[in-house]
Amino acid sequence: MLFAKPSYRKSLIFIPLLLSLFNVLPLKAASVLAAWVVTSDGVLKLRTSSYAKLNAYYQSGYESFGDRLWIDFPGELTQPRTLNGNGPIKEIRLGKPFKGNTRLVVEFSKDVSLDPAQLKLLGKSPTLWELNLVGLDSANLKSFGEGKIIKTTSSSYVSSSRNRFLSSKVNINDLPNVEVGRYKIIIDPGHGGPDAGAVGIRGLRETDVVLEISKQVSSYLSAKGVQVLMTRKKEIDVDLHERVTFANKSSADVFVSIHANATRGYRRDVSGIETYYFGGAKGRTLATKIQNELINVAGGSPNRGVRKSRFFVIRHTHMPAALVEVGFVTGRLDARLLSQENYKKEIAFAIAKGILEFLKEGY
Ligand SMILES: [Zn+2]
């Protein structure tokens, strides 16, 4: 029997952030957009005519395009233009996709990926709007824009929002298929029990973050017919020798240890994802595939690359092994991301996808 091949192309997701208020303009009216600015702390601010009706959308990146968001305004723009961005913002484009309309597009750098569920375009007054680009690493962002945004002291008056979270990143159909029942994988959540691992901003604990992610990785792999064994499933301390012995005795195909990072000096400016292997081309291929998938979903967390290391658990396990550092619990950006349930799901999904890619191609 012939089955239709599933399509692995990412579907583009359009998410209306907000549909506000009730204004109808004559088709030929000038654009209601009067000024815009992206602030250095990652907030897009807009000034419009009073009670304008705006629509905002978010689209996940695909192929060589990064994520983007855009806002449509009534009234026609007179001068379409593109302005270079900086830091995580590649450019801002102002255009008129159709007659009588103005569109402002924020094009992000390729490595940026925001969570649409966190994005809300809020009316702060009848003429002022704010969209906080939650999750954007604004360390290298300098304020830029056109026209004047006047400060307001009034609080948000728009209460309704049509936000819906539709992650294009966590879709079980996007996971590669492997032969059902053929593979056995060890997932090793770092630390546990009295050993909390790294403890970061607002008490974010490595042991909790990695156990949650590990459980999700297991469920994604199980869903694809892979047998998963975990070195721990709850908050208990498991000795490193024990983890390795367990893995080697189980004759598993792949061993993946999951950790979160910390800087010694508690540096909040350091964030990023890295994956380690110990030796052998297979370990490196495994680490590379996982790292690549992680970088696809990383919400702006920097790519610290694939590295060789002598960590005990990847040095002494007999099967291809990798150790993932999903981010820094001490990093401002990573700590914020790793506190989000959706982000942890995406990270887990990426790890599972990397493992499946490895089983499919590299093993
Ligand atoms: Zn650790």
Residues whose N, C-alpha, C, O or C-beta is under 5 A from the ligand:
A	BS01	ZN	G190 G197 H259 A260
